[in-house]
């Protein structure tokens, strides 16, 4: 649904929904999210969005953001763009490769779990082409205009991959902004200036 233009849901609200399922009662969450989907389908049908049509669309890549440390998505969506996807541990990574439950024995089911976890493409300390391919795939799938790579201080795997990801995306002609920050609010003004300049370039 987030592929739609205008975007039927903000990146902040989608991030909240993506993170609530870690904590909420499964039955209650499923009921709530089904109700949300019904509402989003109606918005798409009526061509209604939370941002105007043709608002610059960004993919947020990189470190996960612990609840409620959503400084960067807030900056992006108050600077004239909308986040339409997250390539991170709090984005679609947790649900995009489902576990095959067709096995008839415990061993087969265990193999299926292992196979599912081998498909997880988090940042690692070795070459990681699967993650880069996934970023490009999401960039195209969600019809985005640019990528912001978010590196959280002391999250070494993502910080180490930030520069290679940025260079590889730019070599493919994908506008990319790399931001390294922490959970404090001291740099909000500086980050907002950088994000606004990036969005102006995209326009």
C-alpha positions, 0 to 999 in steps of 0.5 A: 500500500505504501507504493501508492502516490499520494502516500496513504500513511506517513512513514512515522505511523508505518514505523509505529505499526511495524514496531508495535507488533513486537510488544502488543497482544497478537490477537489485538494487534491483528485486529487493529492492523486489519482495520488500518489496512481497510482504511488505507485501501479506502484512502488509495481508492479515493486518491487521498494521502497524508501528503500531497501527490508527488511529494518527494518519496524517500527510502530510509536505510540503515540502523534500526530505531528503538521506540520512540527514537524516531528523530530522523523520520520526523525530520524528513517528514517535517522537511517536505518528504515522505518515508515510504519504506525502511530497509532496516531491522524495524522495516520489512526485514522482519516479515518479508521472508516468511518461514516455510511451515509445510514440514512434517517433522521437527527436523524439517521445521527446524531446517525451515527456520534456519533457512529463513534466518539465513535470508536475513540481510542485516549489516555484517562484517563481511561483504554483503551484496544481498543487502545492497541488492535489497536496497536497490530493489526497494528503491525501485519497488516503492518508486522512491526519489532518494535514499537516506542511509542512517548510521547510529553511533556505536552500531559498528556493522551499519557504520562500516557498511554506510560508505560502501552502500552510499558509493554503490547507490550513487554509482547506480544513479540513486541520490543518497544522503548518509547521516550518522547520528545518535539518539540525542536531539542536539543535532536536530537543526544541523540534520534538518538543514542537510535533509532539506537541502537533499530534498530540494535537490530531489525536487 
